[in-house]
């Protein structure tokens, strides 16, 4: 009976992923061939794992689907896919609110220090607030402060049940390096996390700091291509206590303006270098994954 349940879960995971990619492919195929592009850049959604300083115009409303995959640990099989659905509104100038809910799928076998599991669960909810302090049209660069708070019942990495809380603090800078052609961005990140696991009753506190750089080039009026480089350091405790590990991710990003109301962002990152505490390995596959991928589809309504 247990084998049958596991088989159904794996089938649902693969079918769900195939359905998402099929829907995106159909959308692209049916999208109009020409889309008029506005002058300059709207950096709110053009990056994959990073954010820009733009927050939208007052009165805008958007529905967004964000699929994130994490693959590969030091040994065994590790696949974790999260599907988040978000609603974004801009009630005031320079201020954006986003509310989301996330479902996760885990397929883990033979990974050290993580129990084997194949499951599909509702993970939790999040609240993302962004306020733009500087508009790059009137300042040397754009600057936005963002806080994303989340409460979860499933651990994002291991899939274990419990209570998890955290907040991602981000300072987002961006600047047009060549007007209407090349845009650059910088994110400074601090992520404190707290978790209490249901089965063991153990509590864990951790924190991550990071810096991320991105560049995007306008290849066509409705198509941007570039890449992101992200560096993270993880610590025990929310106050950057004992060092746990570090990792550098690099990879390409592509942005498509499908129509006047819809958009698609694709991003993939590979851990190019890393090291966990006490290890001489050239990758940190204890605290981070080997590969990360993200697909974001959004529509105004």
C-alpha positions as CSV (number, residue, x, y, z in Angstrom):
1,X,0.0,0.0,0.0
2,X,2.8,2.4,0.9
3,X,4.5,1.7,-2.4
4,X,1.3,2.5,-4.3
5,X,1.0,5.8,-2.4
6,X,4.6,6.7,-3.2
7,X,4.0,5.9,-6.9
8,X,0.9,8.1,-7.0
9,X,2.8,11.0,-5.5
10,X,5.7,10.7,-7.9
11,X,3.3,10.5,-10.8
12,X,1.6,13.7,-9.6
13,X,4.9,15.5,-9.2
14,X,5.9,14.6,-12.8
15,X,2.5,15.3,-14.2
16,X,2.3,18.6,-12.4
17,X,5.6,19.8,-13.7
18,X,4.7,18.6,-17.2
19,X,1.4,20.5,-17.1
20,X,3.1,23.7,-16.1
21,X,5.6,23.5,-18.9
22,X,2.9,22.6,-21.4
23,X,0.8,25.6,-20.3
24,X,3.7,27.9,-20.8
25,X,4.6,26.5,-24.2
26,X,1.0,26.9,-25.3
27,X,0.9,30.5,-24.1
28,X,4.1,31.3,-26.0
29,X,2.8,29.6,-29.1
30,X,-0.5,31.6,-29.0
31,X,1.1,34.9,-28.0
32,X,1.1,37.7,-30.6
33,X,4.3,37.9,-32.6
34,X,4.8,41.6,-32.0
35,X,4.5,43.4,-28.6
36,X,5.1,47.1,-28.2
37,X,7.8,47.8,-25.6
38,X,7.8,50.9,-23.5
39,X,10.9,53.1,-23.4
40,X,13.4,52.2,-20.7
41,X,13.1,49.2,-18.4
42,X,10.5,48.0,-15.9
43,X,12.7,46.0,-13.5
44,X,9.9,44.7,-11.3
45,X,9.9,41.3,-12.8
46,X,12.7,41.0,-15.4
47,X,15.1,39.1,-13.0
48,X,14.8,35.5,-11.9
49,X,16.1,35.1,-8.4
50,X,16.7,38.8,-7.8
51,X,14.4,41.9,-7.6
52,X,14.6,45.3,-9.2
53,X,13.7,48.7,-7.8
54,X,10.5,49.2,-9.7
55,X,7.3,48.4,-7.9
56,X,4.6,49.2,-10.5
57,X,2.1,52.1,-10.8
58,X,-0.7,52.9,-8.4
59,X,-3.8,50.8,-9.1
60,X,-2.0,48.0,-10.8
61,X,-3.0,44.4,-10.0
62,X,-1.2,41.2,-11.0
63,X,-1.5,37.5,-10.6
64,X,1.7,35.6,-10.6
65,X,2.8,32.0,-10.7
66,X,6.3,31.2,-9.5
67,X,7.8,27.7,-9.9
68,X,11.2,27.1,-8.2
69,X,13.2,23.9,-8.5
70,X,16.2,22.8,-6.4
71,X,18.2,19.8,-7.5
72,X,21.2,17.9,-6.2
73,X,22.9,17.4,-2.9
74,X,26.2,15.6,-2.0
75,X,24.8,12.1,-2.5
76,X,21.6,10.3,-3.4
77,X,18.6,11.9,-5.2
78,X,17.3,15.3,-4.2
79,X,14.5,17.1,-6.0
80,X,12.4,19.9,-4.4
81,X,9.9,21.9,-6.4
82,X,7.8,24.7,-5.0
83,X,4.8,26.3,-6.7
84,X,3.8,29.7,-5.4
85,X,0.7,31.7,-6.5
86,X,0.8,35.4,-5.6
87,X,-1.5,38.4,-5.9
88,X,0.2,41.8,-6.2
89,X,-1.3,45.2,-5.8
90,X,0.1,48.8,-5.8
91,X,-2.2,50.8,-3.5
92,X,0.0,53.9,-3.2
93,X,2.9,55.4,-5.2
94,X,6.2,53.6,-4.7
95,X,4.5,50.9,-2.5
96,X,3.7,47.4,-3.4
97,X,2.0,44.6,-1.5
98,X,2.1,40.9,-2.5
99,X,0.3,37.9,-0.8
100,X,1.1,34.4,-1.7
101,X,0.6,30.7,-0.9
102,X,3.1,27.9,-1.7
103,X,2.8,24.1,-2.4
104,X,5.9,22.0,-2.4
105,X,6.9,18.6,-3.8
106,X,9.9,16.6,-2.5
107,X,11.6,13.5,-3.9
108,X,14.5,12.7,-1.6
109,X,16.4,9.4,-1.5
110,X,19.7,8.6,0.1
111,X,20.7,12.2,1.0
112,X,22.9,12.4,4.1
113,X,21.2,13.9,7.2
114,X,17.8,14.2,5.3
115,X,15.1,11.5,5.7
116,X,13.8,9.9,2.5
117,X,10.4,11.2,1.4
118,X,8.2,11.5,-1.6
119,X,5.4,13.9,-0.9
120,X,3.2,16.8,-2.0
121,X,2.1,19.3,0.6
122,X,0.8,22.8,1.1
123,X,3.9,24.6,2.5
124,X,2.7,28.0,3.8
125,X,1.9,31.6,3.1
126,X,4.0,34.8,2.6
127,X,3.6,38.6,2.7
128,X,6.0,40.7,0.5
129,X,6.2,44.5,1.1
130,X,8.3,46.8,-1.1
131,X,8.8,50.5,-0.9
132,X,10.8,52.5,-3.5
133,X,13.1,55.1,-1.9
134,X,14.7,56.3,-5.1
135,X,13.4,56.4,-8.7
136,X,16.3,56.0,-11.1
137,X,14.6,58.5,-13.5
138,X,15.2,61.2,-10.9
139,X,18.3,59.8,-9.2
140,X,21.6,58.2,-10.1
141,X,20.1,54.8,-9.4
142,X,16.9,53.1,-8.3
143,X,16.6,51.9,-4.7
144,X,13.9,49.8,-3.1
145,X,13.7,48.2,0.4
146,X,11.8,44.9,0.5
147,X,10.7,42.5,3.3
148,X,9.2,39.1,2.6
149,X,7.8,37.4,5.7
150,X,6.7,33.7,5.5
151,X,5.2,31.2,7.8
152,X,5.4,27.5,6.8
153,X,4.3,24.1,8.0
154,X,6.7,22.2,5.7
155,X,10.5,22.8,5.7
156,X,11.5,24.1,2.3
157,X,14.7,22.0,2.2
158,X,14.0,18.7,3.9
159,X,10.2,18.5,3.6
160,X,9.9,17.8,7.3
161,X,6.8,19.0,9.1
162,X,6.9,21.7,11.8
163,X,6.6,25.4,12.2
164,X,9.0,27.6,10.2
165,X,9.2,31.4,10.2
166,X,11.5,33.8,8.4
167,X,11.9,37.2,6.8
168,X,14.0,38.1,3.7
169,X,15.3,41.6,3.9
170,X,16.6,43.0,0.6
171,X,18.0,46.3,-0.6
172,X,17.6,46.4,-4.4
173,X,19.6,48.8,-6.5
174,X,19.5,49.2,-10.3
175,X,20.7,51.5,-13.0
176,X,20.5,51.7,-16.8
177,X,24.1,51.4,-18.0
178,X,23.1,52.0,-21.6
179,X,19.7,53.7,-21.9
180,X,17.0,51.3,-23.1
181,X,19.6,48.7,-23.9
182,X,21.5,47.5,-20.8
183,X,20.4,47.4,-17.2
184,X,22.4,46.4,-14.1
185,X,21.2,45.5,-10.6
186,X,22.6,44.8,-7.2
187,X,20.8,43.0,-4.2
188,X,22.0,43.0,-0.6
189,X,20.3,40.3,1.3
190,X,19.8,39.2,5.0
191,X,17.6,36.2,5.8
192,X,17.0,35.2,9.4
193,X,15.1,31.8,9.9
194,X,13.6,30.0,12.8
195,X,12.2,26.4,12.7
196,X,10.8,23.9,15.2
197,X,10.3,20.3,13.8
198,X,7.3,18.3,14.7
199,X,8.7,14.8,14.9
200,X,12.0,15.5,16.8
201,X,10.8,18.6,18.7
202,X,14.2,20.2,17.9
203,X,14.5,24.0,17.2
204,X,16.9,25.5,14.8
205,X,17.9,29.1,14.1
206,X,19.9,30.2,11.1
207,X,20.7,33.3,9.1
208,X,22.0,34.0,5.6
209,X,23.6,37.1,4.1
210,X,24.3,37.6,0.5
211,X,25.0,39.8,-2.4
212,X,23.7,39.3,-6.0
213,X,24.6,41.0,-9.3
214,X,22.6,40.9,-12.5
215,X,22.8,42.4,-16.0
216,X,20.2,42.3,-18.7
217,X,20.4,43.3,-22.4
218,X,17.5,44.1,-24.6
219,X,17.9,41.7,-27.6
220,X,14.5,42.6,-29.1
221,X,11.7,45.0,-28.0
222,X,10.0,42.2,-26.1
223,X,13.0,40.0,-25.2
224,X,15.7,40.5,-22.6
225,X,18.7,38.2,-22.0
226,X,21.3,38.3,-19.3
227,X,22.6,36.5,-16.2
228,X,22.8,36.6,-12.4
229,X,25.6,35.9,-10.0
230,X,24.7,35.3,-6.3
231,X,26.9,34.8,-3.3
232,X,25.6,33.5,0.1
233,X,27.1,32.9,3.5
234,X,25.0,30.9,6.0
235,X,25.4,31.0,9.8
236,X,23.9,29.3,12.8
237,X,21.6,31.6,14.8
238,X,19.7,34.6,13.5
239,X,22.5,37.0,14.5
240,X,25.1,35.6,12.2
241,X,26.7,33.2,14.8
242,X,28.9,30.2,13.9
243,X,29.7,30.0,10.2
244,X,28.0,27.1,8.4
245,X,28.9,27.4,4.7
246,X,29.0,29.5,1.6
247,X,28.1,29.2,-2.1
248,X,28.4,31.1,-5.4
249,X,25.6,30.6,-7.9
250,X,25.8,31.8,-11.6
251,X,23.5,31.3,-14.5
252,X,21.5,32.8,-17.3
253,X,18.1,34.7,-17.2
254,X,15.6,35.4,-20.0
255,X,12.6,37.7,-19.9
256,X,9.7,37.6,-22.4
257,X,7.0,40.3,-22.7
258,X,4.4,38.0,-24.1
259,X,1.7,40.6,-24.5
260,X,0.7,43.9,-23.0
261,X,-0.6,42.2,-19.9
262,X,1.5,39.0,-19.6
263,X,5.1,38.1,-19.1
264,X,7.5,35.2,-18.5
265,X,10.8,35.0,-16.8
266,X,13.1,31.9,-17.0
267,X,16.3,31.6,-14.8
268,X,18.7,28.8,-14.0
269,X,21.7,28.9,-11.6
270,X,24.5,26.4,-10.9
271,X,26.6,26.4,-7.8
272,X,30.0,27.3,-9.3
273,X,31.9,27.3,-6.0
274,X,31.2,26.7,-2.3
275,X,32.5,25.3,0.9
276,X,30.8,24.1,4.1
277,X,32.3,24.5,7.5
278,X,35.0,21.9,8.2
279,X,35.1,20.7,4.6
280,X,37.7,20.9,1.9
281,X,35.3,20.3,-0.9
282,X,34.8,22.9,-3.7
283,X,31.0,23.0,-3.3
284,X,28.7,23.3,-0.3
285,X,26.0,20.7,-0.9
286,X,25.1,20.6,2.8
287,X,23.5,24.0,3.1
288,X,22.8,24.7,-0.6
289,X,21.8,22.8,-3.8
290,X,23.8,22.0,-6.9
291,X,21.2,23.5,-9.3
292,X,18.4,26.0,-8.9
293,X,15.8,26.9,-11.5
294,X,12.9,29.3,-11.6
295,X,10.0,30.0,-14.0
296,X,7.7,33.0,-13.3
297,X,4.6,33.8,-15.3
298,X,2.5,36.9,-14.6
299,X,-0.6,38.6,-15.9
300,X,-2.2,42.0,-15.2
301,X,-5.9,42.1,-14.5
